[in-house]
Amino acid sequence: MKPLARKSKHRSLRQKLIKEADIDKFFSLFIRNRDIVCQFPLRNNEDYHAGVLQNSHFYGRTARSVRWDEDNCDALCARHHQFLEERKNAEYEDFKLNQLGAFKFAALKKRYYSLKHWTPQEKRELYDKYKMK
């Protein structure tokens, strides 16, 4: 008779961990569905938005404290996403300030400068939140 095999506690913990790429995928879909169209207004010499919608982060994804912050993200067409990424301290900042208003923009900036370590439980909650939306 064989002895009963024990289940590893570590394996069950590993199965419950959520990958950040999975949260990114559902969060990006949420932002693009929320905004529906490119959020950057057409400029004088433009007559259309170019490319499919992309999720743009004002503060980049490496800024962990605001990586999944809805105020930090907008759906942009490919043309405007590239345009604004090259102008973070100019047009993009003006755009976000006008969009959010001074108070919410200052709050976003404060969250950006704060350190954030996402626990596995918090990642699970984010995953569930954006998967459902």
C-alpha angles and dihedrals in degrees: 000000000000120000115246114265116238121227114235115242089212093057094054089048091051092052091056095051115108119219116231089229089062092052089046091054096053094039091053091050090049093053094047092048091045095053099033093187136042107286096209112092120239114260129223098275097038125090101175145020113252128219135359122312117274131189108248122198115207088201105036126253091258087070093088095188092064102024092112097027111130092211089056095056138069136174108245133174115246093258095053093040091058092042094053096041088062091050106045094142095044127029095009093052091047090049093051092045091053092044098048103026125233097286097050092041091054090048091051090050090050091051089049092056093047120091117243130187111188113218120216088252092053090049090051090051092049091048092050093044096053096036089059096048 
